């Protein structure tokens, strides 16, 4: 498991951070260092979900500092592509919200919907999906709206209903903001009632600035604990806190942070964000936490996710007397239990004996349709992590106040 950066990688990531800082703070693009390998830094930007921001900023450099024509061409393609996607997403989400108004469906857009508005340009903040909180008692009306607008119902899980529409739209309708087993759940389950109507809408609401910031932290902390968070999460933290901290009720906010056991996490995240993006020259320490973030791409690393899931099952098995091992986790990855498979194969609710059929269907789809299976990598991730890797992850968690692997405290 990769745990550190070499000197060249540090230099490249530091320049990427400088470029992103100039983008969000509206300052001139930083002059590249001598011998810069643009292809490497562009790859990092793509992996971290900040390629549009990077492309626009680099293309604003004086002529003598611009990358090669080949790299410039790729940057312009990214620039144009993200503008197209952003325009489509903006158009489609507003049509959806207006139809929610039409049918009287109370809704609360979350995360990326609002974060796009905090960046200098909305296309700087890419989103893979839109998250919207709603009253599950209005599910039939919600399905009606999506159907009329040409969306496909994908599936549902324990907290949300998934809808998609080609080419770019993917919407997750949340019946709750957190899972039942999360420590925040008792305090977040009635969040729909603690919202304020948005200007220009009849049934679209928003959380208070403090509650939205808390939800951002809950969401990012979950990603931190199941695989990692990336640079974009730090940018969100920096921009949102910078914009609204003067309006925060800090008594309320700090009490909730203590209640949620997120004090150390919030403080460390905000500290890194301000060190990276609020200074003319980023203060980068490249300690374990910063390195974990930089290596976590956009929403985490698969090898870290597998380690955490596998090891948490093993340790929970020890506590409950049910022996678990890496091999048992590998087996459950190949043949998931009904409780997991049922979200994608609804017929298992009535016909649980068809579980083997669902496994065949799943693997056929992954191998021959999605083609997203790497047996070699899958085996390596599940079987090759070491005791030192586990200690490393546990230390990271402890440094930001998390005592257990995974989401269950």
URLIN-V270058 format. One record per residue. N is the residue number from 1. RES is the residue in one small letter. PHI is phi in whole degrees, 0 to 359 (NA if undefined). OMEGA is omega in whole degrees, 0 to 359 (NA if undefined). Layout:
N_RES_PHI_OMEGA ; N_RES_PHI_OMEGA
//
This chain:
1_x_NA_180 ; 2_x_287_184 ; 3_x_234_184 ; 4_x_215_179 ; 5_x_246_173 ; 6_x_279_186 ; 7_x_296_178 ; 8_x_295_179 ; 9_x_298_178 ; 10_x_299_180 ; 11_x_297_181 ; 12_x_291_178 ; 13_x_295_179 ; 14_x_297_178 ; 15_x_292_176 ; 16_x_302_179 ; 17_x_299_179 ; 18_x_297_179 ; 19_x_297_181 ; 20_x_294_178 ; 21_x_299_179 ; 22_x_295_180 ; 23_x_295_185 ; 24_x_279_179 ; 25_x_260_177 ; 26_x_57_175 ; 27_x_248_182 ; 28_x_301_178 ; 29_x_301_182 ; 30_x_289_178 ; 31_x_294_181 ; 32_x_292_178 ; 33_x_282_182 ; 34_x_294_179 ; 35_x_81_182 ; 36_x_300_177 ; 37_x_255_187 ; 38_x_301_182 ; 39_x_300_179 ; 40_x_295_184 ; 41_x_291_176 ; 42_x_297_177 ; 43_x_297_177 ; 44_x_299_181 ; 45_x_299_178 ; 46_x_296_181 ; 47_x_299_183 ; 48_x_268_177 ; 49_x_72_181 ; 50_x_232_187 ; 51_x_293_180 ; 52_x_294_177 ; 53_x_300_180 ; 54_x_297_183 ; 55_x_299_182 ; 56_x_299_184 ; 57_x_287_180 ; 58_x_297_180 ; 59_x_292_177 ; 60_x_272_179 ; 61_x_296_172 ; 62_x_303_186 ; 63_x_310_186 ; 64_x_289_181 ; 65_x_254_183 ; 66_x_291_175 ; 67_x_293_177 ; 68_x_299_180 ; 69_x_299_179 ; 70_x_296_179 ; 71_x_291_177 ; 72_x_302_179 ; 73_x_300_179 ; 74_x_295_179 ; 75_x_296_179 ; 76_x_292_176 ; 77_x_297_177 ; 78_x_299_180 ; 79_x_303_181 ; 80_x_292_181 ; 81_x_297_181 ; 82_x_291_176 ; 83_x_298_179 ; 84_x_296_180 ; 85_x_298_182 ; 86_x_297_179 ; 87_x_297_179 ; 88_x_296_180 ; 89_x_298_181 ; 90_x_298_179 ; 91_x_298_185 ; 92_x_292_183 ; 93_x_291_179 ; 94_x_289_174 ; 95_x_299_180 ; 96_x_298_181 ; 97_x_294_178 ; 98_x_293_176 ; 99_x_288_172 ; 100_x_298_175 ; 101_x_299_182 ; 102_x_301_183 ; 103_x_262_177 ; 104_x_67_182 ; 105_x_263_179 ; 106_x_291_184 ; 107_x_214_178 ; 108_x_228_175 ; 109_x_298_187 ; 110_x_231_168 ; 111_x_44_190 ; 112_x_304_180 ; 113_x_303_181 ; 114_x_277_182 ; 115_x_295_176 ; 116_x_304_183 ; 117_x_282_181 ; 118_x_271_180 ; 119_x_272_179 ; 120_x_304_175 ; 121_x_224_184 ; 122_x_295_180 ; 123_x_286_175 ; 124_x_292_183 ; 125_x_254_179 ; 126_x_287_174 ; 127_x_226_176 ; 128_x_265_179 ; 129_x_200_173 ; 130_x_251_178 ; 131_x_251_182 ; 132_x_223_176 ; 133_x_276_179 ; 134_x_211_177 ; 135_x_273_184 ; 136_x_299_176 ; 137_x_294_178 ; 138_x_258_184 ; 139_x_302_182 ; 140_x_298_177 ; 141_x_294_179 ; 142_x_299_179 ; 143_x_298_179 ; 144_x_297_179 ; 145_x_299_181 ; 146_x_298_180 ; 147_x_297_181 ; 148_x_295_181 ; 149_x_268_174 ; 150_x_87_178 ; 151_x_273_175 ; 152_x_256_174 ; 153_x_283_185 ; 154_x_272_178 ; 155_x_187_173 ; 156_x_227_176 ; 157_x_231_188 ; 158_x_287_181 ; 159_x_233_188 ; 160_x_206_177 ; 161_x_246_188 ; 162_x_252_178 ; 163_x_228_180 ; 164_x_224_177 ; 165_x_210_180 ; 166_x_292_9 ; 167_x_266_192 ; 168_x_234_191 ; 169_x_278_172 ; 170_x_218_185 ; 171_x_240_176 ; 172_x_249_179 ; 173_x_268_186 ; 174_x_270_171 ; 175_x_276_174 ; 176_x_209_183 ; 177_x_273_184 ; 178_x_223_175 ; 179_x_282_182 ; 180_x_301_184 ; 181_x_276_180 ; 182_x_281_183 ; 183_x_294_181 ; 184_x_281_192 ; 185_x_305_181 ; 186_x_299_183 ; 187_x_262_183 ; 188_x_246_189 ; 189_x_290_179 ; 190_x_253_186 ; 191_x_298_180 ; 192_x_301_181 ; 193_x_282_184 ; 194_x_257_183 ; 195_x_233_184 ; 196_x_233_182 ; 197_x_296_179 ; 198_x_274_177 ; 199_x_297_177 ; 200_x_92_181 ; 201_x_227_177 ; 202_x_267_186 ; 203_x_230_177 ; 204_x_261_186 ; 205_x_237_175 ; 206_x_218_177 ; 207_x_283_172 ; 208_x_297_181 ; 209_x_299_179 ; 210_x_294_181 ; 211_x_292_178 ; 212_x_293_177 ; 213_x_296_177 ; 214_x_298_179 ; 215_x_294_175 ; 216_x_304_181 ; 217_x_291_178 ; 218_x_302_183 ; 219_x_296_181 ; 220_x_291_179 ; 221_x_294_176 ; 222_x_296_177 ; 223_x_296_177 ; 224_x_304_186 ; 225_x_271_178 ; 226_x_242_179 ; 227_x_172_177 ; 228_x_126_174 ; 229_x_235_184 ; 230_x_249_182 ; 231_x_302_183 ; 232_x_299_177 ; 233_x_296_177 ; 234_x_295_178 ; 235_x_297_177 ; 236_x_302_180 ; 237_x_299_181 ; 238_x_300_185 ; 239_x_292_182 ; 240_x_290_181 ; 241_x_295_180 ; 242_x_300_184 ; 243_x_286_192 ; 244_x_244_185 ; 245_x_300_179 ; 246_x_291_180 ; 247_x_261_185 ; 248_x_294_166 ; 249_x_272_188 ; 250_x_288_174 ; 251_x_298_178 ; 252_x_296_184 ; 253_x_299_183 ; 254_x_292_176 ; 255_x_297_179 ; 256_x_293_179 ; 257_x_299_177 ; 258_x_293_181 ; 259_x_298_182 ; 260_x_274_183 ; 261_x_59_181 ; 262_x_242_183 ; 263_x_300_183 ; 264_x_294_181 ; 265_x_296_181 ; 266_x_299_182 ; 267_x_296_182 ; 268_x_291_180 ; 269_x_297_181 ; 270_x_295_179 ; 271_x_299_179 ; 272_x_296_181 ; 273_x_302_180 ; 274_x_288_176 ; 275_x_297_183 ; 276_x_279_194 ; 277_x_244_184 ; 278_x_258_185 ; 279_x_246_177 ; 280_x_303_176 ; 281_x_239_183 ; 282_x_304_175 ; 283_x_266_183 ; 284_x_248_180 ; 285_x_264_183 ; 286_x_55_173 ; 287_x_283_186 ; 288_x_300_182 ; 289_x_292_180 ; 290_x_297_179 ; 291_x_295_177 ; 292_x_303_180 ; 293_x_293_183 ; 294_x_294_180 ; 295_x_273_186 ; 296_x_270_181 ; 297_x_50_183 ; 298_x_269_185 ; 299_x_228_173 ; 300_x_118_181 ; 301_x_257_181 ; 302_x_296_182 ; 303_x_295_177 ; 304_x_291_179 ; 305_x_301_181 ; 306_x_295_178 ; 307_x_302_183 ; 308_x_297_181 ; 309_x_296_181 ; 310_x_295_184 ; 311_x_291_178 ; 312_x_294_176 ; 313_x_294_179 ; 314_x_298_183 ; 315_x_289_175 ; 316_x_293_177 ; 317_x_296_177 ; 318_x_296_181 ; 319_x_295_185 ; 320_x_265_180 ; 321_x_82_178 ; 322_x_257_187 ; 323_x_296_177 ; 324_x_234_180 ; 325_x_209_175 ; 326_x_301_181 ; 327_x_292_179 ; 328_x_293_177 ; 329_x_292_177 ; 330_x_300_180 ; 331_x_298_181 ; 332_x_290_176 ; 333_x_288_180 ; 334_x_282_180 ; 335_x_235_182 ; 336_x_298_179 ; 337_x_291_181 ; 338_x_302_182 ; 339_x_301_177 ; 340_x_267_184 ; 341_x_295_186 ; 342_x_296_181 ; 343_x_292_179 ; 344_x_260_182 ; 345_x_232_189 ; 346_x_296_181 ; 347_x_298_179 ; 348_x_292_177 ; 349_x_297_181 ; 350_x_265_185 ; 351_x_232_183 ; 352_x_299_180 ; 353_x_291_178 ; 354_x_271_179 ; 355_x_307_177 ; 356_x_301_178 ; 357_x_296_180 ; 358_x_295_177 ; 359_x_296_179 ; 360_x_298_179 ; 361_x_299_182 ; 362_x_300_184 ; 363_x_288_175 ; 364_x_298_180 ; 365_x_297_183 ; 366_x_293_185 ; 367_x_280_189 ; 368_x_255_181 ; 369_x_254_181 ; 370_x_284_181 ; 371_x_54_182 ; 372_x_245_183 ; 373_x_248_172 ; 374_x_235_183 ; 375_x_300_182 ; 376_x_300_181 ; 377_x_293_179 ; 378_x_299_179 ; 379_x_294_180 ; 380_x_299_181 ; 381_x_299_186 ; 382_x_274_188 ; 383_x_242_190 ; 384_x_260_180 ; 385_x_291_188 ; 386_x_249_175 ; 387_x_299_177 ; 388_x_294_176 ; 389_x_298_179 ; 390_x_296_179 ; 391_x_299_179 ; 392_x_299_180 ; 393_x_295_180 ; 394_x_297_178 ; 395_x_294_176 ; 396_x_303_180 ; 397_x_300_182 ; 398_x_298_181 ; 399_x_297_179 ; 400_x_248_171 ; 401_x_93_179 ; 402_x_259_187 ; 403_x_268_183 ; 404_x_239_170 ; 405_x_288_179 ; 406_x_78_187 ; 407_x_265_185 ; 408_x_268_178 ; 409_x_272_NA
//
